[in-house]
Amino acid sequence: MKSLAELKAIRERMQGQLGMREEGEDQTRVVVGMATCGIAAGARPVLNKFVELVQERGIKNTVVTQTGCIGICRFEPIVEIYEPGKPKVTYVHMTPEKAEEVVTRHLQGGQVVKDYVIPAMISVPQ
């Protein structure tokens, strides 16, 4: 940091990211599994990518959060998306690149990216 203005810009950017973590009843929730197994499998860059893209693209009524163990460690990194009035969608073996596709196709386009879910285990809306 070289100036007070640069420090203020960093503060504003971080406050915007923190604001995305405040939950409401009618919001879509993107939940990234961040237990030891998830972190070891690469969940942190996935979480960061979701936060970055939701903020960058100005996606409204969407909160990005983290949780502990989701319970199916062999499929980590795992991301669950909860949309009001719809079944939960669980994405598995996520990467930052897959996160970008999920943001574009699911969060913005309303279409579940079926290639990244386990159909036998997860209820996927048609």
Backbone atoms as SQL, in Angstrom:
CREATE TABLE atoms (id INTEGER PRIMARY KEY, chain TEXT, resi INTEGER, resn TEXT, atom TEXT, x REAL, y REAL, z REAL);
INSERT INTO atoms VALUES
  (1, 'A', 1, 'MET', 'N', 0.834, -1.170, 0.000),
  (2, 'A', 1, 'MET', 'CA', 0.000, 0.000, 0.000),
  (3, 'A', 1, 'MET', 'C', 0.888, 1.246, 0.000),
  (4, 'A', 2, 'LYS', 'N', 0.531, 2.161, -0.853),
  (5, 'A', 2, 'LYS', 'CA', 1.350, 3.351, -0.979),
  (6, 'A', 2, 'LYS', 'C', 0.614, 4.626, -0.590),
  (7, 'A', 3, 'SER', 'N', -0.732, 4.521, -0.434),
  (8, 'A', 3, 'SER', 'CA', -1.463, 5.739, -0.099),
  (9, 'A', 3, 'SER', 'C', -2.729, 5.406, 0.676),
  (10, 'A', 4, 'LEU', 'N', -3.279, 6.437, 1.285),
  (11, 'A', 4, 'LEU', 'CA', -4.534, 6.293, 2.009),
  (12, 'A', 4, 'LEU', 'C', -5.669, 5.947, 1.047),
  (13, 'A', 5, 'ALA', 'N', -5.636, 6.488, -0.161),
  (14, 'A', 5, 'ALA', 'CA', -6.676, 6.200, -1.159),
  (15, 'A', 5, 'ALA', 'C', -6.666, 4.721, -1.534),
  (16, 'A', 6, 'GLU', 'N', -5.462, 4.147, -1.653),
  (17, 'A', 6, 'GLU', 'CA', -5.352, 2.721, -1.978),
  (18, 'A', 6, 'GLU', 'C', -5.922, 1.872, -0.838),
  (19, 'A', 7, 'LEU', 'N', -5.648, 2.265, 0.404),
  (20, 'A', 7, 'LEU', 'CA', -6.180, 1.562, 1.563),
  (21, 'A', 7, 'LEU', 'C', -7.708, 1.640, 1.584),
  (22, 'A', 8, 'LYS', 'N', -8.268, 2.804, 1.278),
  (23, 'A', 8, 'LYS', 'CA', -9.724, 2.972, 1.241),
  (24, 'A', 8, 'LYS', 'C', -10.343, 2.109, 0.144),
  (25, 'A', 9, 'ALA', 'N', -9.683, 2.013, -1.005),
  (26, 'A', 9, 'ALA', 'CA', -10.196, 1.186, -2.106),
  (27, 'A', 9, 'ALA', 'C', -10.221, -0.286, -1.704),
  (28, 'A', 10, 'ILE', 'N', -9.191, -0.744, -1.027),
  (29, 'A', 10, 'ILE', 'CA', -9.138, -2.128, -0.551),
  (30, 'A', 10, 'ILE', 'C', -10.248, -2.370, 0.464),
  (31, 'A', 11, 'ARG', 'N', -10.439, -1.410, 1.362),
  (32, 'A', 11, 'ARG', 'CA', -11.487, -1.531, 2.386),
  (33, 'A', 11, 'ARG', 'C', -12.867, -1.638, 1.753),
  (34, 'A', 12, 'GLU', 'N', -13.160, -0.795, 0.761),
  (35, 'A', 12, 'GLU', 'CA', -14.460, -0.825, 0.096),
  (36, 'A', 12, 'GLU', 'C', -14.676, -2.141, -0.642),
  (37, 'A', 13, 'ARG', 'N', -13.645, -2.637, -1.306),
  (38, 'A', 13, 'ARG', 'CA', -13.757, -3.905, -2.025),
  (39, 'A', 13, 'ARG', 'C', -14.046, -5.055, -1.061),
  (40, 'A', 14, 'MET', 'N', -13.348, -5.081, 0.069),
  (41, 'A', 14, 'MET', 'CA', -13.548, -6.145, 1.051),
  (42, 'A', 14, 'MET', 'C', -14.919, -6.042, 1.716),
  (43, 'A', 15, 'GLN', 'N', -15.399, -4.840, 1.968),
  (44, 'A', 15, 'GLN', 'CA', -16.725, -4.677, 2.546),
  (45, 'A', 15, 'GLN', 'C', -17.796, -5.182, 1.594),
  (46, 'A', 16, 'GLY', 'N', -17.589, -4.989, 0.294),
  (47, 'A', 16, 'GLY', 'CA', -18.522, -5.510, -0.697),
  (48, 'A', 16, 'GLY', 'C', -18.569, -7.024, -0.660),
  (49, 'A', 17, 'GLN', 'N', -17.416, -7.660, -0.490),
  (50, 'A', 17, 'GLN', 'CA', -17.371, -9.119, -0.415),
  (51, 'A', 17, 'GLN', 'C', -18.023, -9.611, 0.865),
  (52, 'A', 18, 'LEU', 'N', -17.795, -8.935, 1.972),
  (53, 'A', 18, 'LEU', 'CA', -18.403, -9.342, 3.230),
  (54, 'A', 18, 'LEU', 'C', -19.911, -9.178, 3.184),
  (55, 'A', 19, 'GLY', 'N', -20.382, -8.136, 2.511),
  (56, 'A', 19, 'GLY', 'CA', -21.814, -7.913, 2.389),
  (57, 'A', 19, 'GLY', 'C', -22.506, -9.045, 1.654),
  (58, 'A', 20, 'MET', 'N', -21.782, -9.729, 0.780),
  (59, 'A', 20, 'MET', 'CA', -22.361, -10.842, 0.045),
  (60, 'A', 20, 'MET', 'C', -22.642, -12.025, 0.956),
  (61, 'A', 21, 'ARG', 'N', -22.082, -12.048, 2.144),
  (62, 'A', 21, 'ARG', 'CA', -22.236, -13.180, 3.040),
  (63, 'A', 21, 'ARG', 'C', -23.425, -13.031, 3.979),
  (64, 'A', 22, 'GLU', 'N', -24.139, -11.928, 3.903),
  (65, 'A', 22, 'GLU', 'CA', -25.314, -11.724, 4.740),
  (66, 'A', 22, 'GLU', 'C', -26.510, -12.397, 4.091),
  (67, 'A', 23, 'GLU', 'N', -27.144, -13.301, 4.834),
  (68, 'A', 23, 'GLU', 'CA', -28.223, -14.108, 4.270),
  (69, 'A', 23, 'GLU', 'C', -29.588, -13.481, 4.504),
  (70, 'A', 24, 'GLY', 'N', -30.485, -13.733, 3.559),
  (71, 'A', 24, 'GLY', 'CA', -31.877, -13.331, 3.668),
  (72, 'A', 24, 'GLY', 'C', -32.758, -14.487, 3.244),
  (73, 'A', 25, 'GLU', 'N', -34.047, -14.398, 3.546),
  (74, 'A', 25, 'GLU', 'CA', -34.980, -15.493, 3.264),
  (75, 'A', 25, 'GLU', 'C', -35.173, -15.771, 1.776),
  (76, 'A', 26, 'ASP', 'N', -35.204, -14.747, 0.958),
  (77, 'A', 26, 'ASP', 'CA', -35.511, -14.938, -0.452),
  (78, 'A', 26, 'ASP', 'C', -34.268, -14.916, -1.343),
  (79, 'A', 27, 'GLN', 'N', -33.125, -15.190, -0.759),
  (80, 'A', 27, 'GLN', 'CA', -31.883, -15.159, -1.526),
  (81, 'A', 27, 'GLN', 'C', -31.457, -16.548, -1.967),
  (82, 'A', 28, 'THR', 'N', -30.748, -16.589, -3.071),
  (83, 'A', 28, 'THR', 'CA', -30.061, -17.798, -3.493),
  (84, 'A', 28, 'THR', 'C', -28.796, -17.892, -2.656),
  (85, 'A', 29, 'ARG', 'N', -28.526, -19.103, -2.139),
  (86, 'A', 29, 'ARG', 'CA', -27.314, -19.311, -1.345),
  (87, 'A', 29, 'ARG', 'C', -26.381, -20.261, -2.078),
  (88, 'A', 30, 'VAL', 'N', -25.136, -19.843, -2.240),
  (89, 'A', 30, 'VAL', 'CA', -24.081, -20.671, -2.792),
  (90, 'A', 30, 'VAL', 'C', -23.213, -21.049, -1.602),
  (91, 'A', 31, 'VAL', 'N', -23.184, -22.351, -1.267),
  (92, 'A', 31, 'VAL', 'CA', -22.482, -22.812, -0.071),
  (93, 'A', 31, 'VAL', 'C', -21.334, -23.722, -0.499),
  (94, 'A', 32, 'VAL', 'N', -20.120, -23.336, -0.124),
  (95, 'A', 32, 'VAL', 'CA', -18.926, -24.102, -0.477),
  (96, 'A', 32, 'VAL', 'C', -18.447, -24.863, 0.755),
  (97, 'A', 33, 'GLY', 'N', -18.242, -26.167, 0.603),
  (98, 'A', 33, 'GLY', 'CA', -17.732, -26.996, 1.690),
  (99, 'A', 33, 'GLY', 'C', -16.271, -26.672, 1.959),
  (100, 'A', 34, 'MET', 'N', -15.996, -26.199, 3.178),
  (101, 'A', 34, 'MET', 'CA', -14.638, -25.760, 3.523),
  (102, 'A', 34, 'MET', 'C', -14.085, -26.509, 4.731),
  (103, 'A', 35, 'ALA', 'N', -14.453, -27.807, 4.871),
  (104, 'A', 35, 'ALA', 'CA', -13.820, -28.625, 5.904),
  (105, 'A', 35, 'ALA', 'C', -12.413, -28.972, 5.421),
  (106, 'A', 36, 'THR', 'N', -11.665, -29.668, 6.241),
  (107, 'A', 36, 'THR', 'CA', -10.289, -30.015, 5.894),
  (108, 'A', 36, 'THR', 'C', -10.204, -30.714, 4.544),
  (109, 'A', 37, 'CYS', 'N', -11.120, -31.656, 4.308),
  (110, 'A', 37, 'CYS', 'CA', -11.089, -32.401, 3.043),
  (111, 'A', 37, 'CYS', 'C', -11.360, -31.480, 1.855),
  (112, 'A', 38, 'GLY', 'N', -12.295, -30.557, 2.000),
  (113, 'A', 38, 'GLY', 'CA', -12.598, -29.619, 0.925),
  (114, 'A', 38, 'GLY', 'C', -11.442, -28.686, 0.627),
  (115, 'A', 39, 'ILE', 'N', -10.847, -28.153, 1.686),
  (116, 'A', 39, 'ILE', 'CA', -9.711, -27.252, 1.509),
  (117, 'A', 39, 'ILE', 'C', -8.557, -27.986, 0.836),
  (118, 'A', 40, 'ALA', 'N', -8.290, -29.212, 1.280),
  (119, 'A', 40, 'ALA', 'CA', -7.204, -30.004, 0.693),
  (120, 'A', 40, 'ALA', 'C', -7.470, -30.298, -0.784),
  (121, 'A', 41, 'ALA', 'N', -8.724, -30.413, -1.164),
  (122, 'A', 41, 'ALA', 'CA', -9.084, -30.718, -2.548),
  (123, 'A', 41, 'ALA', 'C', -9.150, -29.474, -3.434),
  (124, 'A', 42, 'GLY', 'N', -9.034, -28.271, -2.838),
  (125, 'A', 42, 'GLY', 'CA', -9.026, -27.047, -3.633),
  (126, 'A', 42, 'GLY', 'C', -10.253, -26.177, -3.506),
  (127, 'A', 43, 'ALA', 'N', -10.956, -26.263, -2.381),
  (128, 'A', 43, 'ALA', 'CA', -12.192, -25.487, -2.213),
  (129, 'A', 43, 'ALA', 'C', -11.960, -23.987, -2.071),
  (130, 'A', 44, 'ARG', 'N', -10.831, -23.584, -1.509),
  (131, 'A', 44, 'ARG', 'CA', -10.610, -22.147, -1.298),
  (132, 'A', 44, 'ARG', 'C', -10.617, -21.351, -2.610),
  (133, 'A', 45, 'PRO', 'N', -9.891, -21.783, -3.655),
  (134, 'A', 45, 'PRO', 'CA', -9.976, -21.042, -4.920),
  (135, 'A', 45, 'PRO', 'C', -11.387, -21.064, -5.530),
  (136, 'A', 46, 'VAL', 'N', -12.134, -22.141, -5.293),
  (137, 'A', 46, 'VAL', 'CA', -13.513, -22.222, -5.783),
  (138, 'A', 46, 'VAL', 'C', -14.380, -21.180, -5.068),
  (139, 'A', 47, 'LEU', 'N', -14.265, -21.111, -3.735),
  (140, 'A', 47, 'LEU', 'CA', -14.996, -20.107, -2.963),
  (141, 'A', 47, 'LEU', 'C', -14.635, -18.705, -3.435),
  (142, 'A', 48, 'ASN', 'N', -13.347, -18.448, -3.576),
  (143, 'A', 48, 'ASN', 'CA', -12.899, -17.121, -4.013),
  (144, 'A', 48, 'ASN', 'C', -13.451, -16.763, -5.382),
  (145, 'A', 49, 'LYS', 'N', -13.510, -17.736, -6.291),
  (146, 'A', 49, 'LYS', 'CA', -14.018, -17.485, -7.647),
  (147, 'A', 49, 'LYS', 'C', -15.510, -17.143, -7.611),
  (148, 'A', 50, 'PHE', 'N', -16.291, -17.884, -6.814),
  (149, 'A', 50, 'PHE', 'CA', -17.718, -17.572, -6.689),
  (150, 'A', 50, 'PHE', 'C', -17.913, -16.163, -6.130),
  (151, 'A', 51, 'VAL', 'N', -17.192, -15.823, -5.069),
  (152, 'A', 51, 'VAL', 'CA', -17.310, -14.482, -4.474),
  (153, 'A', 51, 'VAL', 'C', -16.965, -13.420, -5.510),
  (154, 'A', 52, 'GLU', 'N', -15.859, -13.624, -6.191),
  (155, 'A', 52, 'GLU', 'CA', -15.394, -12.665, -7.200),
  (156, 'A', 52, 'GLU', 'C', -16.429, -12.483, -8.314),
  (157, 'A', 53, 'LEU', 'N', -16.932, -13.588, -8.864),
  (158, 'A', 53, 'LEU', 'CA', -17.849, -13.501, -10.006),
  (159, 'A', 53, 'LEU', 'C', -19.210, -12.933, -9.632),
  (160, 'A', 54, 'VAL', 'N', -19.747, -13.331, -8.486),
  (161, 'A', 54, 'VAL', 'CA', -21.053, -12.813, -8.068),
  (162, 'A', 54, 'VAL', 'C', -20.962, -11.304, -7.861),
  (163, 'A', 55, 'GLN', 'N', -19.868, -10.864, -7.265),
  (164, 'A', 55, 'GLN', 'CA', -19.694, -9.428, -7.051),
  (165, 'A', 55, 'GLN', 'C', -19.422, -8.705, -8.370),
  (166, 'A', 56, 'GLU', 'N', -18.512, -9.228, -9.158),
  (167, 'A', 56, 'GLU', 'CA', -18.106, -8.617, -10.418),
  (168, 'A', 56, 'GLU', 'C', -19.284, -8.467, -11.384),
  (169, 'A', 57, 'ARG', 'N', -20.134, -9.492, -11.433),
  (170, 'A', 57, 'ARG', 'CA', -21.255, -9.488, -12.369),
  (171, 'A', 57, 'ARG', 'C', -22.516, -8.860, -11.790),
  (172, 'A', 58, 'GLY', 'N', -22.440, -8.441, -10.537),
  (173, 'A', 58, 'GLY', 'CA', -23.569, -7.763, -9.909),
  (174, 'A', 58, 'GLY', 'C', -24.804, -8.641, -9.779),
  (175, 'A', 59, 'ILE', 'N', -24.606, -9.912, -9.475),
  (176, 'A', 59, 'ILE', 'CA', -25.733, -10.841, -9.344),
  (177, 'A', 59, 'ILE', 'C', -26.456, -10.540, -8.041),
  (178, 'A', 60, 'LYS', 'N', -27.696, -10.142, -8.155),
  (179, 'A', 60, 'LYS', 'CA', -28.487, -9.725, -6.991),
  (180, 'A', 60, 'LYS', 'C', -29.117, -10.915, -6.288),
  (181, 'A', 61, 'ASN', 'N', -29.479, -10.710, -5.017),
  (182, 'A', 61, 'ASN', 'CA', -30.155, -11.715, -4.190),
  (183, 'A', 61, 'ASN', 'C', -29.404, -13.043, -4.143),
  (184, 'A', 62, 'THR', 'N', -28.088, -12.983, -4.153),
  (185, 'A', 62, 'THR', 'CA', -27.262, -14.181, -4.069),
  (186, 'A', 62, 'THR', 'C', -26.195, -13.960, -3.024),
  (187, 'A', 63, 'VAL', 'N', -26.064, -14.918, -2.119),
  (188, 'A', 63, 'VAL', 'CA', -25.069, -14.849, -1.070),
  (189, 'A', 63, 'VAL', 'C', -24.138, -16.053, -1.224),
  (190, 'A', 64, 'VAL', 'N', -22.850, -15.803, -1.090),
  (191, 'A', 64, 'VAL', 'CA', -21.845, -16.860, -1.155),
  (192, 'A', 64, 'VAL', 'C', -21.318, -17.074, 0.255),
  (193, 'A', 65, 'THR', 'N', -21.442, -18.303, 0.760),
  (194, 'A', 65, 'THR', 'CA', -20.988, -18.620, 2.115),
  (195, 'A', 65, 'THR', 'C', -20.190, -19.907, 2.096),
  (196, 'A', 66, 'GLN', 'N', -19.706, -20.258, 3.264),
  (197, 'A', 66, 'GLN', 'CA', -18.978, -21.519, 3.399),
  (198, 'A', 66, 'GLN', 'C', -19.563, -22.306, 4.555),
  (199, 'A', 67, 'THR', 'N', -19.305, -23.598, 4.543),
  (200, 'A', 67, 'THR', 'CA', -19.755, -24.477, 5.607),
  (201, 'A', 67, 'THR', 'C', -18.641, -25.468, 5.894),
  (202, 'A', 68, 'GLY', 'N', -18.853, -26.295, 6.887),
  (203, 'A', 68, 'GLY', 'CA', -17.885, -27.341, 7.201),
  (204, 'A', 68, 'GLY', 'C', -18.101, -28.529, 6.287),
  (205, 'A', 69, 'CYS', 'N', -18.046, -29.705, 6.863),
  (206, 'A', 69, 'CYS', 'CA', -18.146, -30.942, 6.099),
  (207, 'A', 69, 'CYS', 'C', -19.553, -31.141, 5.548),
  (208, 'A', 70, 'ILE', 'N', -19.646, -31.421, 4.261),
  (209, 'A', 70, 'ILE', 'CA', -20.929, -31.711, 3.631),
  (210, 'A', 70, 'ILE', 'C', -21.222, -33.207, 3.719),
  (211, 'A', 71, 'GLY', 'N', -20.180, -34.022, 3.826),
  (212, 'A', 71, 'GLY', 'CA', -20.387, -35.436, 4.112),
  (213, 'A', 71, 'GLY', 'C', -20.074, -36.419, 3.004),
  (214, 'A', 72, 'ILE', 'N', -19.665, -35.936, 1.857),
  (215, 'A', 72, 'ILE', 'CA', -19.279, -36.851, 0.781),
  (216, 'A', 72, 'ILE', 'C', -17.892, -36.453, 0.272),
  (217, 'A', 73, 'CYS', 'N', -16.909, -36.706, 1.127),
  (218, 'A', 73, 'CYS', 'CA', -15.547, -36.200, 0.934),
  (219, 'A', 73, 'CYS', 'C', -14.919, -36.583, -0.401),
  (220, 'A', 74, 'ARG', 'N', -15.242, -37.737, -0.911),
  (221, 'A', 74, 'ARG', 'CA', -14.592, -38.159, -2.156),
  (222, 'A', 74, 'ARG', 'C', -15.020, -37.314, -3.354),
  (223, 'A', 75, 'PHE', 'N', -16.042, -36.463, -3.190),
  (224, 'A', 75, 'PHE', 'CA', -16.505, -35.613, -4.278),
  (225, 'A', 75, 'PHE', 'C', -16.074, -34.151, -4.116),
  (226, 'A', 76, 'GLU', 'N', -15.216, -33.874, -3.148),
  (227, 'A', 76, 'GLU', 'CA', -14.753, -32.503, -2.911),
  (228, 'A', 76, 'GLU', 'C', -13.929, -31.996, -4.086),
  (229, 'A', 77, 'PRO', 'N', -13.894, -30.700, -4.240),
  (230, 'A', 77, 'PRO', 'CA', -14.677, -29.635, -3.628),
  (231, 'A', 77, 'PRO', 'C', -16.153, -29.707, -4.030),
  (232, 'A', 78, 'ILE', 'N', -17.007, -29.449, -3.043),
  (233, 'A', 78, 'ILE', 'CA', -18.459, -29.522, -3.232),
  (234, 'A', 78, 'ILE', 'C', -19.065, -28.130, -3.051),
  (235, 'A', 79, 'VAL', 'N', -20.025, -27.805, -3.908),
  (236, 'A', 79, 'VAL', 'CA', -20.764, -26.546, -3.819),
  (237, 'A', 79, 'VAL', 'C', -22.242, -26.883, -3.884),
  (238, 'A', 80, 'GLU', 'N', -23.001, -26.377, -2.923),
  (239, 'A', 80, 'GLU', 'CA', -24.452, -26.559, -2.928),
  (240, 'A', 80, 'GLU', 'C', -25.113, -25.219, -3.209),
  (241, 'A', 81, 'ILE', 'N', -26.117, -25.262, -4.069),
  (242, 'A', 81, 'ILE', 'CA', -26.860, -24.038, -4.390),
  (243, 'A', 81, 'ILE', 'C', -28.307, -24.236, -3.955),
  (244, 'A', 82, 'TYR', 'N', -28.760, -23.319, -3.096),
  (245, 'A', 82, 'TYR', 'CA', -30.122, -23.312, -2.580),
  (246, 'A', 82, 'TYR', 'C', -30.841, -22.107, -3.176),
  (247, 'A', 83, 'GLU', 'N', -31.875, -22.387, -3.959),
  (248, 'A', 83, 'GLU', 'CA', -32.688, -21.319, -4.527),
  (249, 'A', 83, 'GLU', 'C', -34.086, -21.412, -3.920),
  (250, 'A', 84, 'PRO', 'N', -34.684, -20.280, -3.564),
  (251, 'A', 84, 'PRO', 'CA', -36.021, -20.312, -2.972),
  (252, 'A', 84, 'PRO', 'C', -37.009, -21.059, -3.863),
  (253, 'A', 85, 'GLY', 'N', -37.722, -22.024, -3.266),
  (254, 'A', 85, 'GLY', 'CA', -38.749, -22.757, -3.983),
  (255, 'A', 85, 'GLY', 'C', -38.252, -23.841, -4.925),
  (256, 'A', 86, 'LYS', 'N', -36.954, -24.115, -4.919),
  (257, 'A', 86, 'LYS', 'CA', -36.390, -25.136, -5.803),
  (258, 'A', 86, 'LYS', 'C', -35.593, -26.142, -4.976),
  (259, 'A', 87, 'PRO', 'N', -35.412, -27.365, -5.513),
  (260, 'A', 87, 'PRO', 'CA', -34.575, -28.334, -4.795),
  (261, 'A', 87, 'PRO', 'C', -33.111, -27.892, -4.783),
  (262, 'A', 88, 'LYS', 'N', -32.408, -28.305, -3.746),
  (263, 'A', 88, 'LYS', 'CA', -30.971, -28.029, -3.635),
  (264, 'A', 88, 'LYS', 'C', -30.243, -28.717, -4.790),
  (265, 'A', 89, 'VAL', 'N', -29.224, -28.042, -5.330),
  (266, 'A', 89, 'VAL', 'CA', -28.367, -28.631, -6.359),
  (267, 'A', 89, 'VAL', 'C', -26.966, -28.737, -5.773),
  (268, 'A', 90, 'THR', 'N', -26.366, -29.925, -5.870),
  (269, 'A', 90, 'THR', 'CA', -25.021, -30.147, -5.336),
  (270, 'A', 90, 'THR', 'C', -24.063, -30.399, -6.482),
  (271, 'A', 91, 'TYR', 'N', -23.088, -29.517, -6.607),
  (272, 'A', 91, 'TYR', 'CA', -22.048, -29.656, -7.622),
  (273, 'A', 91, 'TYR', 'C', -20.821, -30.292, -6.976),
  (274, 'A', 92, 'VAL', 'N', -20.167, -31.196, -7.706),
  (275, 'A', 92, 'VAL', 'CA', -19.031, -31.932, -7.150),
  (276, 'A', 92, 'VAL', 'C', -17.792, -31.772, -8.026),
  (277, 'A', 93, 'HIS', 'N', -16.633, -32.070, -7.408),
  (278, 'A', 93, 'HIS', 'CA', -15.336, -31.965, -8.093),
  (279, 'A', 93, 'HIS', 'C', -15.189, -30.589, -8.760),
  (280, 'A', 94, 'MET', 'N', -15.514, -29.553, -8.003),
  (281, 'A', 94, 'MET', 'CA', -15.509, -28.203, -8.559),
  (282, 'A', 94, 'MET', 'C', -14.094, -27.644, -8.698),
  (283, 'A', 95, 'THR', 'N', -13.943, -26.769, -9.673),
  (284, 'A', 95, 'THR', 'CA', -12.718, -26.011, -9.909),
  (285, 'A', 95, 'THR', 'C', -13.134, -24.562, -10.141),
  (286, 'A', 96, 'PRO', 'N', -12.191, -23.627, -10.109),
  (287, 'A', 96, 'PRO', 'CA', -12.561, -22.246, -10.425),
  (288, 'A', 96, 'PRO', 'C', -13.166, -22.111, -11.834),
  (289, 'A', 97, 'GLU', 'N', -12.693, -22.908, -12.778),
  (290, 'A', 97, 'GLU', 'CA', -13.229, -22.852, -14.140),
  (291, 'A', 97, 'GLU', 'C', -14.682, -23.355, -14.171),
  (292, 'A', 98, 'LYS', 'N', -14.949, -24.442, -13.451),
  (293, 'A', 98, 'LYS', 'CA', -16.317, -24.952, -13.366),
  (294, 'A', 98, 'LYS', 'C', -17.209, -23.951, -12.635),
  (295, 'A', 99, 'ALA', 'N', -16.658, -23.281, -11.628),
  (296, 'A', 99, 'ALA', 'CA', -17.423, -22.267, -10.894),
  (297, 'A', 99, 'ALA', 'C', -17.876, -21.163, -11.836),
  (298, 'A', 100, 'GLU', 'N', -17.007, -20.764, -12.743),
  (299, 'A', 100, 'GLU', 'CA', -17.373, -19.719, -13.698),
  (300, 'A', 100, 'GLU', 'C', -18.523, -20.178, -14.593),
  (301, 'A', 101, 'GLU', 'N', -18.490, -21.435, -15.004),
  (302, 'A', 101, 'GLU', 'CA', -19.573, -21.971, -15.828),
  (303, 'A', 101, 'GLU', 'C', -20.879, -22.062, -15.033),
  (304, 'A', 102, 'VAL', 'N', -20.789, -22.458, -13.764),
  (305, 'A', 102, 'VAL', 'CA', -21.984, -22.545, -12.917),
  (306, 'A', 102, 'VAL', 'C', -22.585, -21.158, -12.707),
  (307, 'A', 103, 'VAL', 'N', -21.749, -20.151, -12.496),
  (308, 'A', 103, 'VAL', 'CA', -22.257, -18.784, -12.334),
  (309, 'A', 103, 'VAL', 'C', -22.986, -18.348, -13.602),
  (310, 'A', 104, 'THR', 'N', -22.360, -18.587, -14.753),
  (311, 'A', 104, 'THR', 'CA', -22.955, -18.156, -16.022),
  (312, 'A', 104, 'THR', 'C', -24.235, -18.919, -16.338),
  (313, 'A', 105, 'ARG', 'N', -24.171, -20.236, -16.285),
  (314, 'A', 105, 'ARG', 'CA', -25.305, -21.047, -16.731),
  (315, 'A', 105, 'ARG', 'C', -26.383, -21.210, -15.667),
  (316, 'A', 106, 'HIS', 'N', -26.002, -21.382, -14.405),
  (317, 'A', 106, 'HIS', 'CA', -26.992, -21.640, -13.361),
  (318, 'A', 106, 'HIS', 'C', -27.466, -20.343, -12.710),
  (319, 'A', 107, 'LEU', 'N', -26.550, -19.598, -12.113),
  (320, 'A', 107, 'LEU', 'CA', -26.976, -18.403, -11.377),
  (321, 'A', 107, 'LEU', 'C', -27.534, -17.317, -12.299),
  (322, 'A', 108, 'GLN', 'N', -26.925, -17.146, -13.459),
  (323, 'A', 108, 'GLN', 'CA', -27.407, -16.114, -14.369),
  (324, 'A', 108, 'GLN', 'C', -28.417, -16.651, -15.383),
  (325, 'A', 109, 'GLY', 'N', -28.234, -17.891, -15.829),
  (326, 'A', 109, 'GLY', 'CA', -29.079, -18.427, -16.885),
  (327, 'A', 109, 'GLY', 'C', -30.209, -19.330, -16.429),
  (328, 'A', 110, 'GLY', 'N', -30.188, -19.730, -15.150),
  (329, 'A', 110, 'GLY', 'CA', -31.258, -20.552, -14.617),
  (330, 'A', 110, 'GLY', 'C', -31.216, -22.024, -14.993),
  (331, 'A', 111, 'GLN', 'N', -30.105, -22.487, -15.569),
  (332, 'A', 111, 'GLN', 'CA', -29.986, -23.881, -16.001),
  (333, 'A', 111, 'GLN', 'C', -28.944, -24.608, -15.151),
  (334, 'A', 112, 'VAL', 'N', -29.343, -25.740, -14.554),
  (335, 'A', 112, 'VAL', 'CA', -28.413, -26.557, -13.784),
  (336, 'A', 112, 'VAL', 'C', -27.380, -27.138, -14.746),
  (337, 'A', 113, 'VAL', 'N', -26.110, -27.103, -14.356),
  (338, 'A', 113, 'VAL', 'CA', -25.038, -27.679, -15.161),
  (339, 'A', 113, 'VAL', 'C', -24.954, -29.159, -14.776),
  (340, 'A', 114, 'LYS', 'N', -25.716, -29.983, -15.462),
  (341, 'A', 114, 'LYS', 'CA', -25.889, -31.380, -15.082),
  (342, 'A', 114, 'LYS', 'C', -24.599, -32.194, -15.153),
  (343, 'A', 115, 'ASP', 'N', -23.633, -31.766, -15.936),
  (344, 'A', 115, 'ASP', 'CA', -22.357, -32.484, -16.033),
  (345, 'A', 115, 'ASP', 'C', -21.588, -32.474, -14.721),
  (346, 'A', 116, 'TYR', 'N', -21.907, -31.556, -13.816),
  (347, 'A', 116, 'TYR', 'CA', -21.146, -31.413, -12.576),
  (348, 'A', 116, 'TYR', 'C', -21.889, -31.907, -11.337),
  (349, 'A', 117, 'VAL', 'N', -23.030, -32.561, -11.519),
  (350, 'A', 117, 'VAL', 'CA', -23.779, -33.108, -10.395),
  (351, 'A', 117, 'VAL', 'C', -23.772, -34.628, -10.472),
  (352, 'A', 118, 'ILE', 'N', -24.192, -35.277, -9.382),
  (353, 'A', 118, 'ILE', 'CA', -24.313, -36.733, -9.351),
  (354, 'A', 118, 'ILE', 'C', -25.803, -37.038, -9.440),
  (355, 'A', 119, 'PRO', 'N', -26.316, -37.355, -10.619),
  (356, 'A', 119, 'PRO', 'CA', -27.764, -37.531, -10.788),
  (357, 'A', 119, 'PRO', 'C', -28.381, -38.574, -9.875),
  (358, 'A', 120, 'ALA', 'N', -27.681, -39.648, -9.588),
  (359, 'A', 120, 'ALA', 'CA', -28.259, -40.706, -8.741),
  (360, 'A', 120, 'ALA', 'C', -28.425, -40.259, -7.296),
  (361, 'A', 121, 'MET', 'N', -27.634, -39.282, -6.870),
  (362, 'A', 121, 'MET', 'CA', -27.654, -38.844, -5.480),
  (363, 'A', 121, 'MET', 'C', -28.384, -37.538, -5.267),
  (364, 'A', 122, 'ILE', 'N', -28.529, -36.753, -6.310),
  (365, 'A', 122, 'ILE', 'CA', -29.016, -35.394, -6.156),
  (366, 'A', 122, 'ILE', 'C', -30.264, -35.164, -6.983),
  (367, 'A', 123, 'SER', 'N', -31.211, -34.462, -6.396),
  (368, 'A', 123, 'SER', 'CA', -32.411, -34.093, -7.112),
  (369, 'A', 123, 'SER', 'C', -32.089, -32.901, -8.000),
  (370, 'A', 124, 'VAL', 'N', -32.177, -33.097, -9.307),
  (371, 'A', 124, 'VAL', 'CA', -31.883, -32.027, -10.254),
  (372, 'A', 124, 'VAL', 'C', -33.177, -31.619, -10.935),
  (373, 'A', 125, 'PRO', 'N', -33.545, -30.342, -10.841),
  (374, 'A', 125, 'PRO', 'CA', -34.759, -29.879, -11.498),
  (375, 'A', 125, 'PRO', 'C', -34.656, -30.076, -13.009),
  (376, 'A', 126, 'GLN', 'N', -35.739, -30.439, -13.631),
  (377, 'A', 126, 'GLN', 'CA', -35.751, -30.673, -15.086),
  (378, 'A', 126, 'GLN', 'C', -35.907, -29.392, -15.847);
